[in-house]
Amino acid sequence: MRVLLVEDNALMRYTIKSLLDKLGHEVVAEAEDGPSAVKFFKELRPDVVFLDLILPGRSGVEILGDLRAVDPAARVVVVTAVEQDEIDKRLADKGVNVILRKPFSYDDFKTLMKSLA
């Protein structure tokens, strides 16, 4: 699978990229902010986007809206440490059905990737 990784934390980007590599997926681009994420998404059309909710400038929820404007069927995995029902509902309303909660285990990550295949 071709993946766009949107995460402002370098260590978390490295961790997710390493796990994706280990599982045989390709990270086609890494973005640290919303404008870069949208630019890469338009240019590269990845199979899936890993999108952090807390980013500099604009929230992941806002960026999700931008991605959906480009491709309403975009497959997005939201990565967050935030556990709130209201945020989960807002994400579900925007078509997100996969949320990866930080911290996560290798087994959780592997199961998630199998569900996307």
VMD Tcl script that builds the backbone (N, CA, C; Angstrom):
set m [mol new atoms 351]
animate dup $m
set s [atomselect $m all]
$s set {name element resname resid chain x y z} {
  {N N MET 1 A 0.831 -1.171 0.000}
  {CA C MET 1 A 0.000 0.000 0.000}
  {C C MET 1 A 0.883 1.245 0.000}
  {N N ARG 2 A 0.475 2.255 -0.736}
  {CA C ARG 2 A 1.174 3.545 -0.774}
  {C C ARG 2 A 0.559 4.466 0.281}
  {N N VAL 3 A 1.406 4.996 1.164}
  {CA C VAL 3 A 0.920 5.734 2.335}
  {C C VAL 3 A 1.504 7.141 2.381}
  {N N LEU 4 A 0.635 8.107 2.690}
  {CA C LEU 4 A 1.061 9.467 3.030}
  {C C LEU 4 A 0.997 9.573 4.546}
  {N N LEU 5 A 2.094 9.966 5.155}
  {CA C LEU 5 A 2.203 10.046 6.608}
  {C C LEU 5 A 2.216 11.510 7.026}
  {N N VAL 6 A 1.179 11.933 7.766}
  {CA C VAL 6 A 1.048 13.326 8.207}
  {C C VAL 6 A 1.141 13.345 9.729}
  {N N GLU 7 A 2.291 13.795 10.216}
  {CA C GLU 7 A 2.586 13.768 11.655}
  {C C GLU 7 A 3.677 14.791 11.920}
  {N N ASP 8 A 3.487 15.671 12.890}
  {CA C ASP 8 A 4.487 16.703 13.162}
  {C C ASP 8 A 5.608 16.228 14.076}
  {N N ASN 9 A 5.418 15.113 14.762}
  {CA C ASN 9 A 6.430 14.600 15.674}
  {C C ASN 9 A 7.372 13.649 14.916}
  {N N ALA 10 A 8.643 14.025 14.839}
  {CA C ALA 10 A 9.614 13.252 14.062}
  {C C ALA 10 A 9.745 11.812 14.565}
  {N N LEU 11 A 9.743 11.613 15.874}
  {CA C LEU 11 A 9.873 10.265 16.414}
  {C C LEU 11 A 8.660 9.409 16.049}
  {N N MET 12 A 7.473 9.974 16.120}
  {CA C MET 12 A 6.277 9.216 15.760}
  {C C MET 12 A 6.267 8.912 14.259}
  {N N ARG 13 A 6.701 9.879 13.440}
  {CA C ARG 13 A 6.801 9.620 11.993}
  {C C ARG 13 A 7.748 8.464 11.725}
  {N N TYR 14 A 8.893 8.499 12.377}
  {CA C TYR 14 A 9.885 7.442 12.205}
  {C C TYR 14 A 9.310 6.092 12.624}
  {N N THR 15 A 8.619 6.069 13.755}
  {CA C THR 15 A 8.046 4.822 14.269}
  {C C THR 15 A 7.025 4.252 13.285}
  {N N ILE 16 A 6.097 5.082 12.844}
  {CA C ILE 16 A 5.060 4.602 11.928}
  {C C ILE 16 A 5.676 4.179 10.595}
  {N N LYS 17 A 6.620 4.970 10.092}
  {CA C LYS 17 A 7.277 4.622 8.833}
  {C C LYS 17 A 7.995 3.281 8.959}
  {N N SER 18 A 8.691 3.078 10.064}
  {CA C SER 18 A 9.402 1.807 10.281}
  {C C SER 18 A 8.433 0.629 10.294}
  {N N LEU 19 A 7.297 0.801 10.967}
  {CA C LEU 19 A 6.303 -0.276 11.018}
  {C C LEU 19 A 5.719 -0.541 9.628}
  {N N LEU 20 A 5.434 0.513 8.898}
  {CA C LEU 20 A 4.906 0.340 7.531}
  {C C LEU 20 A 5.922 -0.372 6.651}
  {N N ASP 21 A 7.191 0.037 6.728}
  {CA C ASP 21 A 8.254 -0.623 5.956}
  {C C ASP 21 A 8.336 -2.104 6.312}
  {N N LYS 22 A 8.305 -2.391 7.594}
  {CA C LYS 22 A 8.416 -3.772 8.070}
  {C C LYS 22 A 7.276 -4.638 7.528}
  {N N LEU 23 A 6.103 -4.026 7.374}
  {CA C LEU 23 A 4.936 -4.762 6.890}
  {C C LEU 23 A 4.812 -4.730 5.362}
  {N N GLY 24 A 5.807 -4.140 4.687}
  {CA C GLY 24 A 5.830 -4.162 3.235}
  {C C GLY 24 A 5.071 -3.044 2.543}
  {N N HIS 25 A 4.800 -1.959 3.241}
  {CA C HIS 25 A 4.096 -0.821 2.648}
  {C C HIS 25 A 5.094 0.289 2.331}
  {N N GLU 26 A 4.713 1.167 1.419}
  {CA C GLU 26 A 5.600 2.245 0.976}
  {C C GLU 26 A 5.081 3.593 1.456}
  {N N VAL 27 A 5.917 4.325 2.174}
  {CA C VAL 27 A 5.579 5.694 2.542}
  {C C VAL 27 A 6.028 6.569 1.372}
  {N N VAL 28 A 5.050 7.131 0.645}
  {CA C VAL 28 A 5.367 7.917 -0.546}
  {C C VAL 28 A 5.741 9.347 -0.204}
  {N N ALA 29 A 5.309 9.837 0.971}
  {CA C ALA 29 A 5.674 11.178 1.416}
  {C C ALA 29 A 5.375 11.315 2.894}
  {N N GLU 30 A 6.085 12.259 3.533}
  {CA C GLU 30 A 5.863 12.603 4.932}
  {C C GLU 30 A 5.598 14.102 5.007}
  {N N ALA 31 A 4.557 14.475 5.732}
  {CA C ALA 31 A 4.214 15.883 5.903}
  {C C ALA 31 A 4.144 16.200 7.389}
  {N N GLU 32 A 4.564 17.417 7.739}
  {CA C GLU 32 A 4.536 17.859 9.131}
  {C C GLU 32 A 3.410 18.841 9.396}
  {N N ASP 33 A 2.691 19.254 8.340}
  {CA C ASP 33 A 1.628 20.248 8.500}
  {C C ASP 33 A 0.563 20.054 7.416}
  {N N GLY 34 A -0.532 20.782 7.571}
  {CA C GLY 34 A -1.661 20.648 6.674}
  {C C GLY 34 A -1.396 21.004 5.226}
  {N N PRO 35 A -0.798 22.173 4.944}
  {CA C PRO 35 A -0.559 22.523 3.545}
  {C C PRO 35 A 0.286 21.483 2.803}
  {N N SER 36 A 1.317 20.972 3.456}
  {CA C SER 36 A 2.149 19.933 2.836}
  {C C SER 36 A 1.343 18.662 2.615}
  {N N ALA 37 A 0.505 18.318 3.584}
  {CA C ALA 37 A -0.314 17.115 3.474}
  {C C ALA 37 A -1.227 17.181 2.256}
  {N N VAL 38 A -1.911 18.298 2.093}
  {CA C VAL 38 A -2.838 18.452 0.964}
  {C C VAL 38 A -2.080 18.444 -0.356}
  {N N LYS 39 A -0.933 19.127 -0.403}
  {CA C LYS 39 A -0.102 19.163 -1.612}
  {C C LYS 39 A 0.324 17.748 -2.012}
  {N N PHE 40 A 0.879 16.995 -1.064}
  {CA C PHE 40 A 1.321 15.629 -1.357}
  {C C PHE 40 A 0.140 14.738 -1.757}
  {N N PHE 41 A -0.988 14.928 -1.088}
  {CA C PHE 41 A -2.167 14.112 -1.391}
  {C C PHE 41 A -2.611 14.333 -2.839}
  {N N LYS 42 A -2.668 15.592 -3.253}
  {CA C LYS 42 A -3.078 15.909 -4.622}
  {C C LYS 42 A -2.092 15.343 -5.645}
  {N N GLU 43 A -0.803 15.481 -5.358}
  {CA C GLU 43 A 0.234 15.051 -6.297}
  {C C GLU 43 A 0.385 13.537 -6.379}
  {N N LEU 44 A 0.331 12.870 -5.245}
  {CA C LEU 44 A 0.725 11.461 -5.173}
  {C C LEU 44 A -0.428 10.463 -5.111}
  {N N ARG 45 A -1.596 10.924 -4.721}
  {CA C ARG 45 A -2.776 10.052 -4.608}
  {C C ARG 45 A -2.463 8.725 -3.912}
  {N N PRO 46 A -2.081 8.796 -2.637}
  {CA C PRO 46 A -1.748 7.571 -1.897}
  {C C PRO 46 A -2.990 6.704 -1.675}
  {N N ASP 47 A -2.758 5.441 -1.351}
  {CA C ASP 47 A -3.852 4.514 -1.057}
  {C C ASP 47 A -4.494 4.832 0.289}
  {N N VAL 48 A -3.682 5.315 1.213}
  {CA C VAL 48 A -4.170 5.625 2.555}
  {C C VAL 48 A -3.339 6.775 3.146}
  {N N VAL 49 A -3.988 7.565 4.001}
  {CA C VAL 49 A -3.316 8.667 4.684}
  {C C VAL 49 A -3.369 8.393 6.186}
  {N N PHE 50 A -2.210 8.447 6.833}
  {CA C PHE 50 A -2.148 8.425 8.290}
  {C C PHE 50 A -2.088 9.881 8.715}
  {N N LEU 51 A -3.101 10.343 9.446}
  {CA C LEU 51 A -3.263 11.760 9.756}
  {C C LEU 51 A -3.339 11.990 11.258}
  {N N ASP 52 A -2.356 12.717 11.778}
  {CA C ASP 52 A -2.376 13.100 13.187}
  {C C ASP 52 A -3.442 14.178 13.386}
  {N N LEU 53 A -4.090 14.181 14.527}
  {CA C LEU 53 A -5.118 15.187 14.806}
  {C C LEU 53 A -4.539 16.519 15.254}
  {N N ILE 54 A -3.428 16.479 15.988}
  {CA C ILE 54 A -2.832 17.699 16.534}
  {C C ILE 54 A -1.633 18.079 15.662}
  {N N LEU 55 A -1.827 19.127 14.855}
  {CA C LEU 55 A -0.783 19.589 13.950}
  {C C LEU 55 A -0.635 21.102 14.092}
  {N N PRO 56 A 0.520 21.641 13.716}
  {CA C PRO 56 A 0.691 23.091 13.803}
  {C C PRO 56 A -0.208 23.817 12.793}
  {N N GLY 57 A -0.789 24.908 13.222}
  {CA C GLY 57 A -1.591 25.723 12.314}
  {C C GLY 57 A -3.040 25.320 12.223}
  {N N ARG 58 A -3.295 24.147 11.690}
  {CA C ARG 58 A -4.669 23.671 11.500}
  {C C ARG 58 A -4.791 22.266 12.065}
  {N N SER 59 A -5.972 21.931 12.536}
  {CA C SER 59 A -6.175 20.604 13.131}
  {C C SER 59 A -6.298 19.535 12.049}
  {N N GLY 60 A -6.079 18.314 12.466}
  {CA C GLY 60 A -6.256 17.195 11.565}
  {C C GLY 60 A -7.676 17.100 11.038}
  {N N VAL 61 A -8.659 17.508 11.850}
  {CA C VAL 61 A -10.058 17.483 11.402}
  {C C VAL 61 A -10.240 18.451 10.231}
  {N N GLU 62 A -9.629 19.633 10.315}
  {CA C GLU 62 A -9.718 20.600 9.215}
  {C C GLU 62 A -9.013 20.071 7.959}
  {N N ILE 63 A -7.862 19.470 8.148}
  {CA C ILE 63 A -7.109 18.920 7.019}
  {C C ILE 63 A -7.877 17.763 6.394}
  {N N LEU 64 A -8.527 16.978 7.221}
  {CA C LEU 64 A -9.364 15.893 6.708}
  {C C LEU 64 A -10.415 16.447 5.748}
  {N N GLY 65 A -11.016 17.567 6.108}
  {CA C GLY 65 A -11.990 18.207 5.227}
  {C C GLY 65 A -11.370 18.586 3.888}
  {N N ASP 66 A -10.142 19.095 3.918}
  {CA C ASP 66 A -9.433 19.447 2.688}
  {C C ASP 66 A -9.179 18.207 1.826}
  {N N LEU 67 A -8.768 17.113 2.467}
  {CA C LEU 67 A -8.518 15.875 1.731}
  {C C LEU 67 A -9.802 15.345 1.112}
  {N N ARG 68 A -10.886 15.396 1.869}
  {CA C ARG 68 A -12.188 14.933 1.367}
  {C C ARG 68 A -12.670 15.787 0.191}
  {N N ALA 69 A -12.323 17.081 0.190}
  {CA C ALA 69 A -12.696 17.953 -0.925}
  {C C ALA 69 A -11.990 17.518 -2.210}
  {N N VAL 70 A -10.776 17.006 -2.073}
  {CA C VAL 70 A -10.020 16.516 -3.226}
  {C C VAL 70 A -10.541 15.150 -3.654}
  {N N ASP 71 A -10.761 14.267 -2.683}
  {CA C ASP 71 A -11.230 12.907 -2.962}
  {C C ASP 71 A -12.133 12.453 -1.814}
  {N N PRO 72 A -13.453 12.493 -2.046}
  {CA C PRO 72 A -14.392 12.104 -0.980}
  {C C PRO 72 A -14.209 10.664 -0.484}
  {N N ALA 73 A -13.580 9.835 -1.297}
  {CA C ALA 73 A -13.396 8.431 -0.924}
  {C C ALA 73 A -12.019 8.154 -0.328}
  {N N ALA 74 A -11.263 9.193 -0.032}
  {CA C ALA 74 A -9.915 9.012 0.518}
  {C C ALA 74 A -9.969 8.141 1.769}
  {N N ARG 75 A -9.040 7.206 1.847}
  {CA C ARG 75 A -8.959 6.343 3.035}
  {C C ARG 75 A -7.999 6.989 4.018}
  {N N VAL 76 A -8.518 7.315 5.201}
  {CA C VAL 76 A -7.748 8.050 6.190}
  {C C VAL 76 A -7.774 7.310 7.522}
  {N N VAL 77 A -6.583 7.121 8.082}
  {CA C VAL 77 A -6.435 6.581 9.428}
  {C C VAL 77 A -6.021 7.752 10.306}
  {N N VAL 78 A -6.844 8.092 11.271}
  {CA C VAL 78 A -6.522 9.176 12.190}
  {C C VAL 78 A -5.673 8.607 13.321}
  {N N VAL 79 A -4.556 9.279 13.586}
  {CA C VAL 79 A -3.642 8.872 14.644}
  {C C VAL 79 A -3.724 9.933 15.736}
  {N N THR 80 A -4.070 9.503 16.947}
  {CA C THR 80 A -4.249 10.479 18.018}
  {C C THR 80 A -4.067 9.862 19.391}
  {N N ALA 81 A -3.691 10.703 20.323}
  {CA C ALA 81 A -3.651 10.299 21.729}
  {C C ALA 81 A -4.908 10.782 22.445}
  {N N VAL 82 A -5.717 11.569 21.749}
  {CA C VAL 82 A -6.931 12.140 22.316}
  {C C VAL 82 A -8.038 11.093 22.346}
  {N N GLU 83 A -8.650 10.925 23.503}
  {CA C GLU 83 A -9.778 10.003 23.629}
  {C C GLU 83 A -10.980 10.784 24.103}
  {N N GLN 84 A -11.808 11.195 23.149}
  {CA C GLN 84 A -13.025 11.921 23.484}
  {C C GLN 84 A -14.125 11.484 22.537}
  {N N ASP 85 A -15.273 11.205 23.091}
  {CA C ASP 85 A -16.403 10.772 22.271}
  {C C ASP 85 A -16.790 11.821 21.238}
  {N N GLU 86 A -16.709 13.101 21.627}
  {CA C GLU 86 A -17.100 14.164 20.700}
  {C C GLU 86 A -16.198 14.176 19.462}
  {N N ILE 87 A -14.893 14.012 19.671}
  {CA C ILE 87 A -13.968 13.979 18.540}
  {C C ILE 87 A -14.231 12.748 17.697}
  {N N ASP 88 A -14.448 11.600 18.334}
  {CA C ASP 88 A -14.765 10.375 17.582}
  {C C ASP 88 A -16.004 10.579 16.721}
  {N N LYS 89 A -17.006 11.252 17.257}
  {CA C LYS 89 A -18.232 11.495 16.504}
  {C C LYS 89 A -17.965 12.425 15.328}
  {N N ARG 90 A -17.205 13.489 15.555}
  {CA C ARG 90 A -16.868 14.410 14.458}
  {C C ARG 90 A -16.115 13.679 13.356}
  {N N LEU 91 A -15.202 12.809 13.738}
  {CA C LEU 91 A -14.443 12.044 12.745}
  {C C LEU 91 A -15.348 11.082 11.987}
  {N N ALA 92 A -16.232 10.407 12.703}
  {CA C ALA 92 A -17.171 9.480 12.049}
  {C C ALA 92 A -18.063 10.242 11.068}
  {N N ASP 93 A -18.485 11.445 11.451}
  {CA C ASP 93 A -19.313 12.260 10.563}
  {C C ASP 93 A -18.562 12.635 9.287}
  {N N LYS 94 A -17.243 12.684 9.357}
  {CA C LYS 94 A -16.423 13.008 8.187}
  {C C LYS 94 A -15.964 11.752 7.453}
  {N N GLY 95 A -16.482 10.607 7.847}
  {CA C GLY 95 A -16.185 9.376 7.126}
  {C C GLY 95 A -14.973 8.606 7.612}
  {N N VAL 96 A -14.438 8.969 8.766}
  {CA C VAL 96 A -13.301 8.224 9.317}
  {C C VAL 96 A -13.841 7.087 10.165}
  {N N ASN 97 A -13.428 5.875 9.847}
  {CA C ASN 97 A -13.865 4.755 10.671}
  {C C ASN 97 A -12.687 4.020 11.293}
  {N N VAL 98 A -11.466 4.528 11.061}
  {CA C VAL 98 A -10.287 3.914 11.649}
  {C C VAL 98 A -9.530 4.974 12.445}
  {N N ILE 99 A -9.410 4.740 13.745}
  {CA C ILE 99 A -8.654 5.633 14.612}
  {C C ILE 99 A -7.590 4.796 15.307}
  {N N LEU 100 A -6.343 5.196 15.146}
  {CA C LEU 100 A -5.228 4.527 15.803}
  {C C LEU 100 A -4.829 5.372 17.002}
  {N N ARG 101 A -5.018 4.831 18.183}
  {CA C ARG 101 A -4.744 5.567 19.420}
  {C C ARG 101 A -3.289 5.380 19.844}
  {N N LYS 102 A -2.647 6.506 20.151}
  {CA C LYS 102 A -1.287 6.475 20.710}
  {C C LYS 102 A -1.400 6.278 22.204}
  {N N PRO 103 A -0.551 5.535 22.823}
  {CA C PRO 103 A 0.441 4.650 22.218}
  {C C PRO 103 A -0.222 3.370 21.733}
  {N N PHE 104 A 0.355 2.756 20.733}
  {CA C PHE 104 A -0.204 1.526 20.169}
  {C C PHE 104 A 0.888 0.466 20.102}
  {N N SER 105 A 0.463 -0.783 20.038}
  {CA C SER 105 A 1.410 -1.890 19.967}
  {C C SER 105 A 1.623 -2.296 18.508}
  {N N TYR 106 A 2.672 -3.053 18.281}
  {CA C TYR 106 A 2.937 -3.587 16.939}
  {C C TYR 106 A 1.757 -4.434 16.471}
  {N N ASP 107 A 1.212 -5.257 17.368}
  {CA C ASP 107 A 0.080 -6.117 16.999}
  {C C ASP 107 A -1.140 -5.290 16.610}
  {N N ASP 108 A -1.410 -4.196 17.356}
  {CA C ASP 108 A -2.518 -3.305 16.997}
  {C C ASP 108 A -2.306 -2.734 15.594}
  {N N PHE 109 A -1.074 -2.307 15.333}
  {CA C PHE 109 A -0.750 -1.702 14.045}
  {C C PHE 109 A -0.899 -2.721 12.915}
  {N N LYS 110 A -0.389 -3.912 13.145}
  {CA C LYS 110 A -0.458 -4.976 12.139}
  {C C LYS 110 A -1.922 -5.331 11.831}
  {N N THR 111 A -2.747 -5.436 12.859}
  {CA C THR 111 A -4.173 -5.726 12.676}
  {C C THR 111 A -4.845 -4.614 11.883}
  {N N LEU 112 A -4.506 -3.378 12.217}
  {CA C LEU 112 A -5.059 -2.233 11.494}
  {C C LEU 112 A -4.719 -2.315 10.012}
  {N N MET 113 A -3.469 -2.588 9.691}
  {CA C MET 113 A -3.053 -2.631 8.278}
  {C C MET 113 A -3.734 -3.775 7.541}
  {N N LYS 114 A -3.930 -4.902 8.206}
  {CA C LYS 114 A -4.654 -6.016 7.569}
  {C C LYS 114 A -6.087 -5.616 7.259}
  {N N SER 115 A -6.694 -4.826 8.136}
  {CA C SER 115 A -8.085 -4.412 7.918}
  {C C SER 115 A -8.224 -3.455 6.741}
  {N N LEU 116 A -7.140 -2.774 6.378}
  {CA C LEU 116 A -7.162 -1.834 5.262}
  {C C LEU 116 A -6.908 -2.504 3.917}
  {N N ALA 117 A -6.321 -3.688 3.953}
  {CA C ALA 117 A -5.933 -4.378 2.710}
  {C C ALA 117 A -7.136 -4.785 1.875}
}
mol reanalyze $m
mol bondsrecalc $m
mol representation Tube
mol addrep $m
